[in-house]
Amino acid sequence: MLTLIAAAAENNALGKDNELLWHLPDDFKHFKDLTSHHFIIMGRKTFESFPKPLPNRTHIIITRQEEYDAPASCIVVNSLEKALDLVTEQEESFIIGGGEIYHLALPFADKIELTRVHTTVEADAFFPTFDVKEWELVREEFHDKDARHQYPFTFLTYIKK
């Protein structure tokens, strides 16, 4: 199963200048809980936005750069198709960004784990628009803003029909 996992604003904004647009600790925990002990597929820029590889996950980095210097624990490929070939036997693998990788992977996805952040912000990376008629919303969990969360947000889980 291939799952797209993202936190996106109401206007599908994901990030700007290779930075996240908010700090939502409960969303970080949700991401960690879902992706730990799984393969995570990402573009080079997304990978480079991390201070170090995320623990307890197998990283697959997609880049057009030949001989990209990644930590030995990471797998580097030059296309989404090659990344998907590596995870076909996995119970569940996750696409974690960025915007271009989400767009390329959407037709292959079986599931979307979307944290809808209830705000509109300026961005240069966006989650792709998807036709909700092709997806069934199977889980919805609202979280209001509080002392630790600048914006309210909703965890949404969609399964492809």
C-alpha positions in Angstrom: 0.0 0.0 0.0 1.3 3.4 -0.9 0.2 6.3 1.3 0.7 10.0 0.8 1.2 11.7 4.2 1.3 15.5 4.5 0.2 18.5 6.4 -1.4 21.1 4.1 -3.2 24.4 4.7 -6.7 25.1 3.3 -4.9 26.4 0.1 -2.8 23.1 -0.1 0.3 25.0 1.1 3.0 22.7 2.3 6.1 24.8 2.8 8.1 27.8 1.7 11.9 28.0 1.1 12.2 24.3 2.1 10.8 25.0 5.5 7.5 23.9 7.2 5.0 26.7 7.7 3.9 25.8 11.2 4.9 23.9 14.3 2.2 21.3 15.3 3.6 18.8 17.9 0.6 16.5 17.7 1.0 16.3 13.9 4.7 15.5 14.3 3.7 12.7 16.7 1.0 11.5 14.3 3.6 11.4 11.4 6.1 9.5 13.6 3.5 7.0 14.7 2.4 6.2 11.2 5.7 6.2 9.4 8.0 4.5 11.9 9.4 1.1 10.8 8.3 1.8 7.2 9.9 3.0 4.0 9.6 6.8 3.4 10.0 8.2 -0.1 10.9 11.8 -0.6 12.6 14.3 -2.9 16.1 15.5 -2.3 15.0 18.9 -1.0 12.7 17.3 1.5 15.5 15.1 2.7 17.8 18.0 3.0 15.3 19.9 5.2 16.0 17.3 7.9 18.9 17.8 10.3 19.6 14.1 10.0 17.8 10.9 8.7 14.6 10.2 10.7 15.1 7.3 13.1 13.4 3.9 12.6 12.6 4.5 8.9 14.2 3.4 5.6 14.7 6.6 3.5 14.4 6.5 -0.3 15.6 9.8 -1.8 14.6 10.7 -5.3 17.1 13.0 -7.1 18.2 13.9 -10.6 21.7 14.6 -9.2 24.1 11.9 -10.2 26.3 10.5 -7.4 24.2 12.3 -4.8 26.1 12.0 -1.4 23.6 10.6 1.0 24.2 8.8 4.3 24.9 5.1 3.9 21.6 4.2 5.6 19.6 5.9 2.7 18.7 4.6 -0.7 19.1 7.0 -3.6 17.2 6.6 -6.9 16.6 8.9 -9.9 12.9 8.4 -10.4 9.6 7.7 -8.6 9.2 4.5 -10.6 12.5 3.2 -9.2 11.5 4.1 -5.7 8.1 2.3 -6.1 9.9 -0.8 -7.4 11.8 -1.0 -4.1 8.7 -0.9 -2.0 6.3 -3.2 -3.8 6.6 -6.0 -1.2 6.1 -3.6 1.7 2.9 -3.7 3.7 2.8 0.1 3.6 5.2 2.8 2.4 4.9 6.5 2.6 5.4 9.4 0.2 6.5 12.3 2.5 7.1 15.1 0.0 7.8 17.5 -1.5 5.1 19.0 -3.7 6.5 17.6 -7.0 6.8 14.1 -5.6 3.3 14.2 -4.1 2.0 15.2 -7.6 3.9 12.4 -9.3 2.8 9.8 -6.8 -0.9 10.7 -6.5 -1.9 8.3 -9.3 -0.2 5.4 -7.6 -1.5 6.1 -4.1 -3.9 3.8 -2.3 -4.3 6.1 0.8 -3.9 9.7 1.8 -3.1 10.7 5.4 -3.7 14.5 5.3 -3.5 16.8 8.2 -5.6 19.8 7.0 -4.3 22.9 8.8 -7.1 25.4 9.1 -5.4 28.5 7.7 -4.3 29.9 4.4 -0.6 30.8 4.1 1.9 31.9 1.4 4.0 29.0 0.1 6.1 27.8 -2.8 5.3 24.0 -2.4 1.7 22.7 -2.5 -0.1 19.4 -2.0 -1.8 18.3 -5.2 -5.5 18.8 -5.6 -7.3 15.5 -5.7 -10.8 14.5 -6.7 -12.7 13.7 -3.5 -15.1 11.6 -5.6 -12.3 9.1 -6.2 -11.5 8.8 -2.5 -13.5 7.7 0.6 -13.0 9.7 3.8 -12.7 7.0 6.4 -11.4 9.0 9.4 -11.7 12.6 10.6 -10.3 13.9 13.9 -10.4 17.6 14.7 -7.8 19.3 17.0 -8.4 22.9 18.1 -5.6 25.4 18.5 -4.1 25.6 21.9 -0.9 26.8 23.7 1.2 24.3 21.7 -0.6 24.5 18.3 -0.8 27.9 16.5 -3.6 26.6 14.2 -6.5 24.2 14.4 -6.1 21.1 12.2 -7.9 17.9 11.3 -6.4 14.5 10.6 -8.1 13.1 7.5 -7.7 9.6 6.1 -8.8 8.9 2.6 -8.8 5.5 0.9 -9.0 5.2 -2.9 -12.4 4.0 -4.1 
